[in-house]
Amino acid sequence: MRELIAQTAARLIAEDGIQDYSLAKRKAARQLGAADTHSLPSNSEVQQALRLHQELYQKNEQPLLLKQLRTEALAAMYLFERFNPYLTGSVLTGTATRHSDINLQLFTDSAKEVELFLLNSNTPYDSSEKRVKLNDGALSVPTFTLQGESSEIRLAVFASEDVRKSAYDPIEGKPLERAKIKQLETLLAADPAPSN
């Protein structure tokens, strides 16, 4: 049952656009009539099932989508280069779906500088805050969401000194994987998927 829930949750994430793994697991358990929600699969098990689902059912679509999102992420990173950008999330790890957003971490002495940059470039955005777990605790960071070509781009703005701290992946519970511009360029150069 645990494996079935992981597979159903993965399908909900890949096809229905559910981004919250906990919600996907609970919805999958309800669909399967699983009464015992105490033995739900871990986020890692769902992510593994998601990778398998993408290999089986989206093997032509997903690599093209991933390349498109990574290319768009790289363009955004060049745009925000002065704020020391890092790519994180499913676009980096390779599990992005057509519903995924691009997640960038920016590191600067003032979040207001990012907001001024957006205002001066006439870029429409929404602002909010997000709780992030760092290696020495948790903090709220300002976030800006803007519309990219094919996906929303979410900017989480950290203080410059936070670049040496590890944010934790809410899915895996381990330090968040992240990449600088050069690392993403290398990843894109090694990608055999053809561009659109």
N, C-alpha and C positions, 0 to 999 in steps of 0.2 A: 504494500500500500504506500509506503514511504517513497518508493521509486516512482510509482504511478503519479503521486502528488507532485513530485519534482518534475516529471515529464509534462504534466498538465500545466503546472505553473510556468514552465519554460515556454510552452505554446502560447499561453496568455501574454507573456512578455514579448515574444517574437511577433505575434500576429495581432494582438489586441491593443498593444501599446501600454500595458501596465508597467510602470517603472519601479514601483515599490515592491520589493521581493516579498515582504511580509503579507501584503495585500494579495499578491498573486498566489502565495501558498494557501492562505485562508480560503480564497475563492476556489482554488483547485480542490481543496479538501471538501468544500460544500458540494461542488459539482460531482465529486466521486462518492458522496455520502459517507465520508470518513467522520465518525463521531469523535474519535480520540485525536484532538488537535494538539495534544502534548507531544506526540511523536512526529511532528512535521519535519520534513527534511531541512537540513541546514542551507544557508544561502549558498555555500560552496557547492552543495549537491545540485541546487537549482541552476547555478551558473554552468556546471558541468553538463547538465541536461540541456541547457540553452545552446551550448556549443555543439552538442550532438544534433539537436533539432536543426540548427542552422546548416550543419554539414549535410544532413539528410534531405531537408525540404527547401532550403534556400541556397544551395551550393552555387547557383549561377548568379542570383540576385545579391546576396550578402557581400561577396568580395568587391563587387562594383560599388555598392552603397558605402562600404567601409572606405574604399579609396576616395570616393567623392567627399565623405565627411572628413577624412584626414587631410585632404587637399584644402577644404574650406577651413579647417582648424589651423593649418599652416598659414593661410592668408590672414586669419585673425591674429595669429601670434606675431606675424610681421607688423600688423597694424598696431599692436600693443607692445611692441618690442622694448620700448623704453621702460616698461613696468615689469620686466623680467618674467615673461609668461612661461607657464608649464601646462602641458596637456595632461588631463587625468580622465578617468572614467572609461566607459565602454568603447568610445572611439579609439582610445589607446589600447585597451586590452583585447580588442577585436570582437567583442560581443555586441556591438551596436546594431540596432534594428532601425527600420524606417521611422520609428517614433522617438529615437534617441536624440538627445541634445549634445552639444559640444561643451565640455567643461574645461575652463581654463582657470588656473590659479595665477594671480598677479601679486607681485611683491613690491611695495613702494612705501615711502615714508608717510604718504598721505593719501587716503582713499578719495579725498576731495580732488586730487590731481586727476584721477581716473574720471570722475564725474565731470570735471571741467573739460577734459579731453573729449568726452562724449558730446557735451553741450557745444563746444567750439566746432566740432566736426558735423554738427546737426544730425547726430545719430539718435533716433528714438530708442528709449530704453525704459525698463521698469526697474525700480530698486527695492530691495528688501534686505533682510539679514538671515544668516544661516548659522546654526550651531555646528562647530567642527571640533572633533576630538583630536587634540595634539598629544605628543608624547608626555607632556607635563600637565595635562588637564584638558579642559574644553574652553572654547571661547566663541563669541559671536563675531562673525565677520560680515561686512557689507557685501552685498551681491548686486550685480547689474545684469539684466537679461535683455538681449537684443536679438532681432530677427536676422539670421544669416540667409544665404541663398536658399538652402534647403532644410535648415534646422535652426532651432534657437541656440544662441550662444550664451552660456552662463559664465559670468566672471565672478569669482570669489576673490576679494581683495584682502590680502594679508599685510602685516607690517614687514618691512625689509628684513628684520632679524629673524622672522619666522621661517625663512627659507631653509634654515638649518634644522628645523624641527620636522618631525614626521606627522603628517595628518593620517588618520586611520580610515581605511576603506570600510564603509558601512556594510558592504556585502561580505567581504572576507574576514573583517576584523583584524587585519594585519596592516602594516604600513602601506599607504596608498602608493601605487605605481604612478610615476609621473615622468614626463619627457620634456626636454628643452627643444628649441627650434632645430638644432643640428641632429638630435636623436630622431625627431620626427621626419626630417629630410632623409635620413638614412633608412628609416622604416619604409618610407614611400618609394625610395629608389630600389629597395629590395623587393617590393611588391610586384608580382608577375601579372596581377589583374590589369586588363586593358582599361584605359580611360574611356569615358562616354564620348 
